[in-house]
């Protein structure tokens, strides 16, 4: 007798003693049941050959296969319905072409040959060698031929045979993943302080970083990471010490980035590359002084760009020691001096915050010279990674685990606050006259625009079109508020 292990509430049982399972793909089960009835197929609970009908949207393929292993009396599968996701091809491919080794989020899995469908390997086509299944596809048939094709299928099916095979039950394992899916080059972090930004950076790497095997060992890596620090000012010694950093050591590193002295035993120093390495016909080029001159001559100049990469040296194959910091770009923006720094490669755990503090000193030096307040500091890391060897991964995981929410900790009040969205705030109300939901987009207390619709879903489409929000927590909050107001807009149900 057919006893489902999975999706019992979504299956339509006809005759549990039957030997045919009907896979309706994306078509509703009841719709296909009516087609069978209209074709004159016996659907009696004690006489029908049909044991069960069920959909297959694609994600339920492992559960379908496990149900079949547990119910070996099902000898025939009939595909009957509309296929909107390729699940028909995947089911056929499993039995006809089999599985091949693949990877999923960094872990080994199997893939149905010729498709993108990943499988955990708990069920293989070989499991059905001694409990063979016939697969018949009528999903491509169209009316009026479909009814005749259904009748022909049942008329020509071989007689049902008694089943003597034992049930086979296996657990479906949880997916073993090394990272969560994201575009590895699309992460942008906006935070107020250096430590806030660093903690979020480590969280992103632990959760989304890909495991890469380099010559120097394994790395947990993301690429083209962009981090914007809105308030690039030093934290207290106590705050830094809590996370393993020394303010005095960071001060020493800041001084080194402004020191043009040639390196003694090292292949390069950033201070030397910035202020004492490159030469012209007039002598040594202090690139920071040159950037200051550009900005003093023209406050809107976009020529205050510095490259630390020496193509005459750093591209040679046998040269050792290449700068990780490769460029600086100073720009007056909104009456503040901003700095964007580009790194070729970056050590996230120990090097990143150290580099931030060094760049803060460089930004302060140039900003004071051109009489502008310091603005935001942006770091772009082409390759940023964590070395998981030793205690690296354990330390990174502990830092990531310290993130309890996406709220911002206010150092003045000590309270956790909803992270502000740089794109503004929203107020949701109801216009009782027009019976519409109204969303007002505000920025610094001023109304920018207004969205109106009769449903939260329609407002969602407008807000998404305009890219009106940038913070995930803000979007979730706004969605919840729109849904709450939509419930108020709907008329109350009258008692029966």
HELIX and SHEET records of a PDB file:
HELIX    1   1 UNK A    8  UNK A   10  5                                   3    
HELIX    2   2 UNK A   29  UNK A   38  1                                  10    
HELIX    3   3 UNK A   61  UNK A   70  1                                  10    
HELIX    4   4 UNK A   87  UNK A   96  1                                  10    
HELIX    5   5 UNK A  125  UNK A  128  5                                   4    
HELIX    6   6 UNK A  145  UNK A  156  1                                  12    
HELIX    7   7 UNK A  194  UNK A  208  1                                  15    
HELIX    8   8 UNK A  237  UNK A  242  1                                   6    
HELIX    9   9 UNK A  247  UNK A  257  1                                  11    
HELIX   10  10 UNK A  270  UNK A  275  1                                   6    
HELIX   11  11 UNK A  287  UNK A  297  1                                  11    
HELIX   12  12 UNK A  311  UNK A  314  1                                   4    
HELIX   13  13 UNK A  351  UNK A  369  1                                  19    
HELIX   14  14 UNK A  392  UNK A  401  1                                  10    
HELIX   15  15 UNK A  456  UNK A  465  1                                  10    
HELIX   16  16 UNK A  472  UNK A  489  1                                  18    
SHEET    1   A 5 UNK A  12  UNK A  13  0                                        
SHEET    2   A 5 UNK A  50  UNK A  54 -1                                        
SHEET    3   A 5 UNK A  20  UNK A  23  1                                        
SHEET    4   A 5 UNK A  76  UNK A  79  1                                        
SHEET    5   A 5 UNK A 134  UNK A 137  1                                        
SHEET    1   B 3 UNK A  99  UNK A 104  0                                        
SHEET    2   B 3 UNK A 107  UNK A 112 -1                                        
SHEET    3   B 3 UNK A 118  UNK A 119 -1                                        
SHEET    1   C 3 UNK A 188  UNK A 191  0                                        
SHEET    2   C 3 UNK A 217  UNK A 229  1                                        
SHEET    3   C 3 UNK A 210  UNK A 214 -1                                        
SHEET    1   D 6 UNK A 188  UNK A 191  0                                        
SHEET    2   D 6 UNK A 217  UNK A 229  1                                        
SHEET    3   D 6 UNK A 373  UNK A 386 -1                                        
SHEET    4   D 6 UNK A 336  UNK A 343  1                                        
SHEET    5   D 6 UNK A 325  UNK A 333 -1                                        
SHEET    6   D 6 UNK A 305  UNK A 307 -1                                        
SHEET    1   E 4 UNK A 188  UNK A 191  0                                        
SHEET    2   E 4 UNK A 217  UNK A 229  1                                        
SHEET    3   E 4 UNK A 373  UNK A 386 -1                                        
SHEET    4   E 4 UNK A 346  UNK A 347  1                                        
SHEET    1   F 2 UNK A 279  UNK A 280  0                                        
SHEET    2   F 2 UNK A 283  UNK A 284 -1                                        
SHEET    1   G 2 UNK A 408  UNK A 409  0                                        
SHEET    2   G 2 UNK A 416  UNK A 417 -1                                        
SHEET    1   H 3 UNK A 425  UNK A 431  0                                        
SHEET    2   H 3 UNK A 436  UNK A 443 -1                                        
SHEET    3   H 3 UNK A 446  UNK A 453 -1                                        
END                                                                             
